[in-house]
Amino acid sequence: MRGLKLVERFKSTQVHALNPPDTTVVNTTASSSTSSKLGNHRVKFIGSKLKSNKAFSVSRAKTLLPFGLPRTDLLEPPIEPHLKPIQLVETLADLYRRFKACSESGKSLICIEQYSVLSSLCDPKLLRRCLRAARQHAFDVHSKVVLSAWLRYERREDELDGVSPMDCSRFILECPKAALVSGYDPNSIYDHCKCYQECTKSTDAQIYKGEEFLTLEEDSDVSFCVGNEEINCVRFKIAALSSPFKAMLYGSFMESKSYKIDFSRNDISVEGMRAVDLYSRIRRVDSFSPEIVLELLSFANRFCCEEMKSACDIHLASLVSSMEDALDLIEYGLEERANALIASCLQVLLRELPSSLYNPEVMKIFCSFEARERLASAGHASFLLYYFLSQVAMEENMVSNATLMLLERLRECATEKWQKALALHQLGCVLLERQEYGSAQCCFEAASEAGHVYSLAGMARCRYKQGQQYSAYRLMSSLISEYKAVGWMYQERSLYNVGKEKIVDLDTATELDPTLPFPYKYRAVSKVEEKQTRAAISEIDRIIGFKLAPDCLELRAWFFIAIEDYGSALRDIRALLTLEPNYKMFHEQVRGDTLIELLNHKVQQGSQADCWMQLYDRWSSVDDIGSLSVIHQMLVNDPGKSLLRFRQSLLLLRLNCQKAAMRCLRLARNLSTSEHEKLVYEGWILYDTGHREEALARAEKSILIQRSFEAFFLKAYTLADSSLDPESSSYVIQLLEEALRCPSDGLRKGQALNNLGTILVDCGKLDQAATCYMNALEIKHTRAHQGLARIYFLRNQRKAAYDEMSKLIEKAHNNASAYEKRSEYSDREMAKNDLNMATKLDPLRTYPYRYRAAVLMDDQKETEAVEELTKAIAFKPDLQILNLRAAFYESMGDMKSALCDCEAALCLEPNHIDTLDLYNRARDRAINPQEI
């Protein structure tokens, strides 16, 4: 529901990569702006303030196209700051084998290596699974602290009102208290933590303290003099604190014979010495003030009182709850080597990210070489720590000095080959953005020597920036000839090529990897230069149809303004600002909302009621970008409307923009005026981050407060996210029927009717399902055509099913899935045409590749079948495709390749039952080939 099947979502990082233009000269080596972020998939528009096209009036140029149109000679794709293995499948398979073979203590680091390899796929669910697995297998406190903070950062809980950094999420993997406990619990990944409100007994402790002095004063047999004060102590209890005290009080030293011992020169106050006496009697420090405990900590270090030091360390660690506490206490911890205190302070600083990056005191702790040395001496400087810090820093500001210094520390902490390659490559990316081309080239070269072939693209780019275009071309050509070519190789070489050869390289790049944005953008801009703006829009439409990114929308808006289609331009800019609210256009010189204000004068604006009508129309025509635009306009008029933010999140999830969708959900939760509504949005956030049971609990709690459509819908959707038995299906049907009885708008009721129909079909209740679908269509829920088609097919009315899907194709703006589904209801040739169209519209859909491969396999064209799957795996290593290719290899008797694909698939999803069965079978056949 919300489609009933879980939708694949990938991380679409919103970034700024448009360069501010030089106002004096054309500068083809300008860097991207300081707001560039990690995962930058935007094409940089580099260069001077462009002159307006003569076809436009001077006044219009100043307002709507102040920098003219983009030019091909100023286009350039980014070097991505990720590890990009040439042989990704083999790399994933190797990671899986190593994970299975290594000791428990080494598994956490392998999960982080897997995270670094999968980062280039931009799939937040995969990356979160890697981090969860790394945290699950972490043994030491330091790793737990870093990984728990990293998981929290990925959830962006800092954006939720009323949630503090140290709040417990109720899960062990993210619990701040659980992170400070050493050890490994293999079954902890889904467990709740044991956080309970601590009952302070300070009053009792003070009474206890007084009683100790009153009852034990008479036992004192030695006095320590501090200044003019005498502190009466028990000799054997003080001696028990450490070996030095034992030697002093019972050994051959003169103090062993003395009743009074002068301690005035040992840097301890009278209050501190009294605390030492009390600790020696009761072995507790929780009754002392933090200042006294700090004094005891220092005293314990000087006199090797390990038990006292540990007690002080743990107690001080428990007191750290804010940035101020952490900054005040971490220096004491570092000076006294108090590991628990340091870990607790680090945890607070890390859980305050990204805001703590802007605190100079925090950066002083992390950034300098001397700071890293201090952390290292206390066991708290690691590759893991600086990997996390540098990732956050690059997302915040790619070219800042802090980012550079953190990456330097990352390089110093790197010990394994992949770590060195990653640190050097990312350092090269940052230096490239900072226009320090010589230094960047050295880093890329060192990264390539560490085995990272993709860094050669960075090396070529640096040569090109330094005027060595032919050298860069030769480097990329040699790379293409040496390795099995992938899309980014041809994309990179196209920069150094000219004329028709450049276009050939770009077309080859698209053929090998249709998800690369740069070739589409270059071809589109080149068509604009040839005065073919409509053709340019069609070209950029190709990638916007399946991969939504702000810079693609910006480019298309630019083109629409050029042909004076201001309505379409306004639509794209509104959708763009939904993805990235602070986006700046035209070389980052014009704020997106400013441009909207200018365009509003060109386009008639409707009322809020008009907007609702437009939203119905665009939603029913499956025009998701148009729907985003309308909701953005509605939010301008009613910015506090949580329901509209929720609508945004639904659309963004459908468009695979999970990061932006989660931001909208958090905004919806923050803007909620009622507790029951807030619980629903919290439930969706929990559901979308993998916490199904917690989402269900939120829905149930919301229903108890007030019965609402969204609460019932959330509960039904969450329960349906599993294999439903007849009893469970019946319960989900009841929940959806309850939802439909509650007030809501047609958009959501159409979705509920559609989902209800789907479950009724699964239960064999076709007539009732058909009624649901017809009712959904009456309120313009166009996707219900797909449900009706399924009913016709189950009734052996194949032609009717085909016709029903044809209706959906005619109505739907985004119809790749409709072509894919219609293929199930036609003969082989027609199905092939539909699937080819689905692939053309959305090459990320995997079913067409699997179908075509299966047909080829049926025709005994084994090599062609494998090649069809390999073509998709090259840019989308999907679990199902890998599983199918492994099965093909097994049937061909190639057990080595079958095992490799199974291992790569299991690296993506370790518990996939079909792949595990195939893997075990292929492994047995590989061990016992005579049984084949």
N, C-alpha and C positions, 0 to 999 in steps of 0.2 A: 504494500500500500504506500501511497505516494509513488505508485507504480507497482506495488506489492512485491516485486523483486527488488533486491538491494541493487542500487545503481552504482556502477563503478565510478569513482570520483578521483580526480587527480589534483595535485596541488598546483594551483596556478598562482605563482608568486607575483604580486603586483609591484612593479618596479618603475623607476624613472631612469631612462637611458637616453633621452633626448638631450643633446648637448646644448648648453647656452651658446649662442653664436658669438663669434668674434666680430665686433662692430667695425673693424678697420680693414682686415684683410681676410682673404679666403685661407682657412687653416685646415688642411686635410688631416692634421694630426692632433686635433683637439680631443681632450678626454671627455668622457661622459660626466654628467653632473655629480655633485657630491651626494645626491640623493639616490644614486644607483644602489640596487640591493642585490643580495644573493639570489641566484637562480634567474638571472636577468636573461629573458628571452626576447627582449625588445631590440629592434634594429636601431642603431644610433644614427641620428641625422646630424652630421658633423659639418660645421662650416660657418661661413659668414652670414650676416644678415642679408637674406636674398632679396633681390629686386623683384618687384611685383610684375606679373605677366602683363604685357601691354593690352591684353584683351579685357582687363579689368579696369574699372574706373579708379582714379586716384583715391577718392573718398572711401570706396568699398575696400580697396587694398589696405587702407589705414585701419579700418575697423575689423573686417572679417578675415582678410588674408595679409596681415602686416608683414609677413616674411615670404610672400610668394608661395610657390609650390615646391615640394621636395624635389631633389635632383639625384639622379643615379650615381653621379660621381661623389656624392656625399653620403652614400649609404654604406653601412658596415655592420655585420652581425657581431655579437659579443663573443669573447672566449669564455665559455662557461666555467665557473670555479668549482667543478666537480671532477671526481675520478670517472673517466669514460673508457672502460676497457674495450679494446678492439674485439675481443672474443668474450662477449658478456655471458653467454650461456656457459661456456667452459669455466669462466671465473666464478659464476654462481655455483656451479657443480663442485668446484674445488672448495669453496667456502663451506658447502654442506658436508662434504667428506671430512674436512678438517674439524668442523664443529662436532661431528659425531665421534671423531677419534681422540679429541683433546681431553685433557683433564677438566674437572669442573671449574677450577680456578682460571682456566684460559678461555672459557666459553664467552664470558662477557665481552672481552676485547674482540673476539671474532664477530660478535653481533654488531659491534661498532664499525668494524671493517665492512661488514655487509651493509650497514647504514650508509657508509661513504660511497659504496659502489652503486647502491640503488638511488642515491640522491638525484642523479641525473634523470631518473624516470619521473620525478616530481609527483609521486603518489603518496599522499600523506598517511594513508592507512598502512601501506608497506613500511614506511619510515617509522611510524609509531610502533608497529609490531617489533621492529628491530630494537628500538629503545626499550620497550617493555621487556623483551627477552634479555637485553643487556642488564637491565636493573634486576631482573629475576635471578640471574646467575652471578650477580656481584657479591663478593665476599666481604671486602674491606669497607670500612665506614666512608672513606674518601670517595670511592666510586659510587656508593649508594647515594651520598649527598649530591654529587654532580648529576647523576642520572635521574634522581627524583626531581631535582630542580629543572632538568631538561624536559622531562615529561610534563611538568607543570607549565613550563614556558610554551610548549607546543599546544597546550590547551588554551593558552592566553587567558587564564583565569584572572589576570590582573585587570582585565577589562570589565569584570563583573562588579557592579556596585555592591558595597558591603562585604566584599571578600578581601581579607588581608593576606599578605604573602605567606604567613605561617599557619593559615587555616588548614586543617586536615581535610583531605578529600574523602576520608573513610576507607581508602584503599592502601594496602601495605606499600605498594610500589611507589606511591606519591606521598606517603605520610612523612612529615618532617621528623617525628620522633622515631619511627621505625628505621629511618635512614641512619640514625646515630647508634644503632645496635649492630655490632659486628656479627658475621656468620651468614649462612646460606640456607634458605628454605626453598627447596625446588617446587613446592606446591603453592607458593605465595602469590602467583601472578593474578589470580582473581579473588584472593582473600581480602576480607575487611581487616583493618588494623584494630588494635586494642586501645585506642585512645579513650580515656575516661577523664572526666574533670578531676584534677588533683585537689585534694582537700588539704589546705594549708593548716598547719597546727603550730603556728608561730607562738600563740599564747601559751600553749602547753610546753613548747620548747623553752620558752623563757622561764616558766615555772620550774621545769626540769633543771634548767641551768642553775637557778638559785638553789634548788634542793641539793644539787651536786656539791656546790660550794659549802652549803651548811653541813651536809652529812659527811663529806670527805675531807674537810679542812683539817680535822684532827689527825688524819693519816699522813699528812705531809711530812717529809723527812729531808727535803732539800729546797733551798730557795734560790731563785734566779733574780739577780738584781739588775734592774734596768733604770738607770738614773738613780733617783732617790727612792724608787719603789722596789718592794720585794714581792715576788710572786711565789707563793708556797706551792710546791709540786710533790708528786710521789715519784721517788727516784726510779723504781723499777718500771713504772709506767712510761716515764720519759725515755728510759733506756730502751724500752721496747719499740720506740718509734723508728730507730735505725741503728745500723752497725756503728756509725761514728758516735752516736750518743751512748751506746752500750760500752764502747771502748773508753769513752771519756768518764763515765760514771762508775764503771766497775773494773776498769783496766789499771794500767800503771801510771796514769796521769794524776796530777795533784788534785784535780777536781773530784776524784773518787773518794778522797779523804775529807773533802770540804762540805760543810753544810750550806754555805753561801757561795754562789758562783756569779761572778760579774759577767753579765751579758750585754753590757751597754754598748759594746763596739760591734755588735752583730746585726745591725740594721733592723732591729725589730722594736716596735713600740711597746709600751706597757700593756695596752689593750691586746696587741698581737700576742704577747707572751702569755697573758691570761687565757687567750683563746687556745694557745698550744697546750697549756695545762688542762683545760677543759676537754680538748680533743683527745688528749692522752687518756682521759678517764672514760669518756663516753663514745669515742670514735665516730663522731658526727660533726658536720659543719653547717647544717641547715639552719641553725639558730643564730649564725653570725651574719653581720652585714656584708655586702659584697666587698667593701674596702678591706675588711678584716680577712675575708677569705683570700683575697689577692695577696695580702701580706703573708698569710699562711702558705700559699702556693710558693712564693719566693723563698720563704723559710724552709719549706720541705725540699726544694731543689738544692739549697745550700748544704743541708744536712742529710741529704739522701733518704728522706722519709717517704718512701715510695707509696705506701698506703695512704698517707696524708695527702700527698700530691694527687693521687688518683681521686680521692674524695673531693678535694678542692676543684680539680679539673672538671669532674662530672657535675658538681653543683653549679659552678660558674657557667658551664655549657647550658644548663637548664634555664638560666636566667636570660639568655640572649633571645630577644623576641622582636627587635626592630633594627633598622639600619644604624641608628645612633648607638645602640648597645653593641652591635657588631664592630663598628668603627672604634668604639672606646676600648673594647676588650681584646680585639685580635692582636694588637701590639703586645699586650701582656702574654697572650698565648704563644706568640712567636718567640718572645724573649725567654719564656719559661719552658718552652717545648711542651705546652699543654695541648695534646693532640685533640682531645674531645672538645675543648674550648675553641680551638682553631676550626675544627670541623663545623661546630655550631655557628660560628661567625661566618664562615664561608657559605653555609647553607642559606643564611639570611641574605647575604649579598647576592647570591645566585638566584634566589627566589624573588628578588626585587628586579631582576632583569625584565625589560631592557632599560628601565629608568635608572638603575644604578650605574649604567655605563656613563651617564652624564654627570656623575659625582666625581670630582677630581681626587678626592680622598680614596675612593674605591679604585680608581684607575692607578693610583700610586701603589696600591697593594699588589696589583696584577701585572702592570705593564713593563716596568724596567727590568733589566737583567738582574740587578741586585735584588729586586723584589722576588723574582722567580727563585733565586738562590736561597733566599730566606724561607720561602714556602717549601722548597725542595728539602732543606735541612730538617724541616718538621714533617716531611713525608706527605706534603699536600701540594706539590707541583707535579702535574701529570699531563700526558698527551690528551687524555680525556677532558680534563679541566679546560685546557687552552683550546681544544677543538670546539667545545661548547661556547666558550667566550668569543672565539673568533667568528663562529657562525652567526651569533647574535650581532656582533659588531659589523660584519659585512652586510647583514640585512638592514641595519640602521644607517650606516654610512660607509660605503665601499672604500672611500679614499681618505678617510680620516687618519690622523697620526696614531690614534688609539688602535684602530684596526691593524695598521702596519706593525705596531709594536707587539700586539697580541699574536700576530702571525709569526713574528720573529721568535717569540717564546714558544710557539707551537713547533716551529722547526727545531729549536733546541731540545724540546722534549721528545721528539720523534726518535724511535729506536728501530722499529721494523721498516722494511723496505716500502711498504704501502704508505706508512705514516710519513716517511720522508718525501715520497712522491706527492702526496696530498698537500703537505705543508708548503713545499716548494712551488707546486702548481698554483695554489691559492695566493701565495705571496707574489708570484709572477703576474697573476690577474690583477691584483691590487696595484702593483707597480706600473703595469700597463695603463691602467685607468689614471694613474697619477702622472703619466707621460714620462716616466723614468725608464725609457726603453732599453738602455744598455743593461741596467740592473735586472729588469724584467726578463730580458733575453737570457741572462745567466741563470736565473731561477728556472725558467722553462727548460733550458738545456740540462740542468742538473736533475730536474724532475723526469725528463725523458731517459736520462742515464739510469735513473732508479726504476725504469720499466714502464713509465706512463707515456704511451705513444701519443696520446691526444695532446700532450704538452708541446709536441712539435708544431701544432697549429699556432700555439702562442708564440713559439720561436719564429715561425714564418711571419707572423703579424709584426713582431718587433723589428725584423729585418726590413719589412715593407715600410714601417714608420720611419726608419732611418735611411730611406731612399734606395733600398736594395730590392727592388721589385722582382728582378729576374732571379735573384738568389732565393727569394721566397717562393717563386713559381717552381723552381727546380726542386726545392725541398718538398713541396707538396706533391709534385709529380713522382718523385722517388718513393714517397710514402704510398701513393696509389698503386705503384707497380710492385712494391714489396709486400703489401698486405692485401687481404681481401677487402675490397673497397667498401666503404660505408658513406652515407650521405654527407656527413660533415666534411669529409676530405674534399669532395668535389665543390661543396659550398665554399670552403676556404680557398681552394685554388682559383675559383671564379674571380676572387678579388684581384688576383694578379694576372688574370687573363684579359684579353681584349677582343672586341668585335663579336663575331658569331661564336667563337670558341667559348667566350664567357657565358653566353646563353645556353650553349650545349652543356657546359658544366652545371649550370643551375638546373636545367631540365633533368640531368642525370641525378643530381642531388635530390630532387623531388621524387624521382622514380624510386630511388633507394630508400628515401625517408620522407614520405609526404607530410610529416609533422613539422619539418623545419620551416619556420616562418619567413626567413630572409629571402629565399628564391621567389616566393609569391610577391613579396613587397618590391623586390627589385624589378620583376617583370611588370608589376602594376605601375610603378613610377616611370619605367621606360615607355609604357604605352601613353602615359600622360604627356611625356616629352614629345611623343609623336602625334599629339592632339587627339588621342583616342581615349578620352576620359571614361566613357561608358565601358569600354573594354577593360580599362584599368579597374573599375569598380567590380566587374565580373571576376577579374583575376583575384582580387583581395577577398571577394565573397567566398572563393573556394576554401580558404583556410578558416575564415570566420564561421563557416557552416559547421565545423566540427571542433575548432579549437579557439575559444574566445580569449582574447588578450587585449589589454588596453591600447597598446600601440597599433594593433591592426584596426581597431575601431577608430582611433585617431586618424589614421591614414585615410580610411574610407570617408570619414567626416570631412577631411581636407578636400577630397575629390568632390564630394557633394556640394560643398561651398563653392568650388570652382565652377560647377555647372548650375549654380544658383538653386539647387534643390535643398532649401534651407530646412524643410521639415525632416527630411531624411538625415541631414547633418545633425539636427537637434536630437533626433532619436538616438543616434550613435553616441553623441557626447553624453547624453543622460545615462545611457547604459554603461559607458566608460566610467563615469563618476560613481556608478553603483559598485563597480569593481574596485576602483581606487579613488576615494572621495577627494583626495588632495592633489589630483593629477593636474599637471600644467602642460599646456599644448604649445605648439609652434616653438620648438627649441627651448621648452620650459620657460617661455617668456610670458605666456598668457594663462591665467588660471581658468580651469574648465568652467567654473560657475560664472566667471566674467563673460566668457564667450557665449554661454547660455543666455545671459541677459541681452547681449547684442542680437542674438538670433531670435529671441522672443519678439523683437520688433518686426521681424520679417514673417513670423508665423502667427496665425490667429490662435489665441489661447482660450481654451474652454474652461468651464466651471468644474468643480469637484464632481458634480453629477455627470458631466460630459466625460470626465476621465474614467469614471466607473463604467460607463458604456463602452468606451474605447478598450478598457481592460478586458471586459467580457469578450469583445470581438477578437482581440489579439490573442487572448488566452485560448479561445475556442479554435482559432486558426493555427494554434501551436507556433505562434510567433513569439518566442521567448525574449528576444532582444527588444522587440516592440513592447512587450509586457513590462520588461524592466524599465524601459523609458517612461511609460505611463505612471508606474508606481513612483519613480523618482520625482516626476512632476507633482504627483499627489502629496508626497512627503514635503515638498517645498511649501505647500499650502497648509499641511498639517504635520509638522515634524515630530510631534510627540505620539504619533499613532503606532502603537506596538504591532497591531494587526498587519499594517502595511509592511513593516520590517520583516514580519514572519513570511508574508507573501514573497518578499524579495529572496529570502533564504530558500524557499521552495524552488523558485526559478533558477537560482544560482546552483543549487544541487543538481537540477536537471541539466544544467549547462556544464557540469563537472568543475565548477569553480568553488571547491569546498572551503578554501580559506576565507573567501569573501562571504560565503554563505554562513559560516560560523560567526563571523563578525556581525552580520545582520541578526542572527539569532541572539547573540549577546546583547545587542542593542534593544531587541524586542523585549528581552527579559528585564533590562534596566528600565525601560520605559513603561513597563506594566504597572497599572494602578491598583490591581487586585492581586491578592495572594494566590488565588486558584489559577489565574492566567500566568503568573510568574512561574508557578510549579510546572505548568505545561511546557513552557519554553526551556526551563531547566531540564525537563525530561528529554526534549529533543536534542539538547546539547549533549547530555549523557549518552543517549542512544547513538548519536553520530560519532562519539568518541569511544564506542565499544563497551559501554556500561549498560547492558540491556536490563539487568535486574533493577538497577537504580532508577532507570527511566520508567520502568513499570511502577515502581514505588511512588515516584512523583505523580504519575497519572492517577493512581488510586487515591493518593492524598488529596489531589485536586478535586476529584469526584466527590469525596467526602465533604469538602467545603462547598462546592457548587457543581451540579451536573451541567456539563457543557459539551458542545460538539467536539471541540479540540481535545478535551481530556479523554473522552471515549475513543476518539479517533487514534490518539497516541497509544492508548492501551491496546486497542485492536491491532494497530500496526506493529507494535512491539511483540505481541504474542504471535503474530503471523510470521515473524522473522525466524521461523524454524519449521521443521517438518511437522505438519499438523495431522494429528490423528482425528478420527470422526468426532470425538468428544470436544477436542480443542477447537476444531473448525466450527462446531455448533456454537461454542461460546463466543468466538470471534464474530460470527454472524449476529449474535444477540447484541454484542457491543456496537457493531456498526449500525444496527437498527436503532439502538438507543441514541447514537450520535445523530442519526437522521431526524429523530424526534425533537432534537434541541435546535434552537435558533442558529442559523448560519446563512451565509450567502450562497448563491448558486455555484460559484466556482468551487468551493469546498464540498458542497453537497454532490456536485457532479463527480468529484474524485471519490467520495465515499460510496456513491452508487456503483461506480466502476469497480472499486475494490470489492464491494459486496458481491457483485456479479461474478468476479473472478473466483471467489471462494465457493460460491454456489455451483459454479461449473465444476470445480474440483470435487465437490460433493455429489455430482451427478444430477443436480436440480436445474436442468437446462431451461425449463419454462420460466421458473422464477428468475434465473439469471438474465434471460432475454428481456424480461420486464424491467429489471434494473438498468440494463444497457439502454433500452428505449427511453426510459425516464431520464437517464443521464444525457442522451442526445437531445431531448426536448429542452434541456437547459444549457445546450451548446457545449457539452463536454465531448469534444470531437473524438478523443481517444477511445470512446466507447464503441466506435466502429470496429476496432480490433477485437473486442470481446464478442460482438455479434458474429464476426467472421469465424471466430473459433467455434461458436455454437453451430453455425451452419456446417462447418467442417465435421464436427462430431456427429452431426445428423446425416453425414454423407452427401451434403449439398455443396460440393467443391466449387462449382461455378458461382453460387451465391456468395460463398466465402471470399472468392477472388474479387467479385464485384464490390463487396462491402469494403475490402481493403483499398480498392481503387477509389472509392469515395473519400477515404481518409487521405490518400495521396493527393487528391484534388484539393482538399481543404487545408491540409497541413502545410505550414511554411517550412518547418523542419521535418522532412519526411524520409530520411534515410532508414529509420527503423521500420517505417511503413512498407517501403520496398522490400526490406529484408523479410518482414512477416508475410507479405503477399507471395513471396517465392514458395512458401510452404503449400500454397493452394493451386499451383500451376504445374504444367508438365516440365520436363527437365530443361528444355531449351528456353522457355519463358522464365523459368526460375533462374537460369543462368543470367539472363538479361537483367532481371530485377536485382540480383545480387551484385552484378557488375555496376549497376547504377548506385546501389547502396554503398559499395566501396568507393565509387567516385565521389559521392556526397560526403562520406565519412569513412576514411580509410582506417580509423581506429576500431571500427566494429569488427569483431573477430569471427563471427559466424560465417560470413561469406567465404573467407579463406578456408575455413574448416570444411564447408560444404563442397567447394570446388576441389579441394584436396581429396575428399572422400569419393567424389565422382571419378577423379583420375585414378584413384586406387582401385575402384571397382572395374575400371577399364584396363587394369593391370599396367598402368603407367606409373610405376613406383617412383622413379626418379623425378618425374614432373610433379607428382603429389607431394613429395618431400620438399621440392623447390617452392611450391606454392605456400607451404607453411613457413619455410625458411625466410621467404620474402617478408612476411608479416613479423616474424620473430626479430628481424633485424632492427625494427623500430618500436616494436611492442612485444616484449617477452612475456606473453600472457600464459597463465597457468594452463588453460584449456588447450591452447595451441601446442605448448610444449608436451602436454600429456598425449595429444593425438600424434604428434611426430614421433614420440617415443614408442607408441603402439605400432606405427608404421615401420620403424626401425626393427622392432622386435619381430614383426611378421616377415621382414626381409632377412632376418638372421643376423643383423648387425647389433649385437648385444652391447658393445662398447658405446655406440652412439645412443642406444636406448637408455642405458644407465646414466649417461651424461645428461640427457634431457630430463629424466626422472629426478635426478639430483638437483638440477637447476629449478625444476618446478617445486620440489620440496623445500628448497631454500626460500622460495616465495611463500609457500604455505605448507608448513611441516606436517600438518594433520590431514592432508587431502587423501581420503581413503582410496579412491580409484588409482591415484598415482602411487601410493604406498603398495597396493596390491601388484601393480605393474612392475614396480621397482623390485619387489621381492621375487617376483616370477622371473624377471630378466636376470637378476643376480644369480638365481639358482641355475638358470640355463647357461650363464657365463661360466659358472664353476663346474657344471657337469654338461659339457657340450655334446657328449655322446647320447644324451637324452633328447636332443633336438630332433 
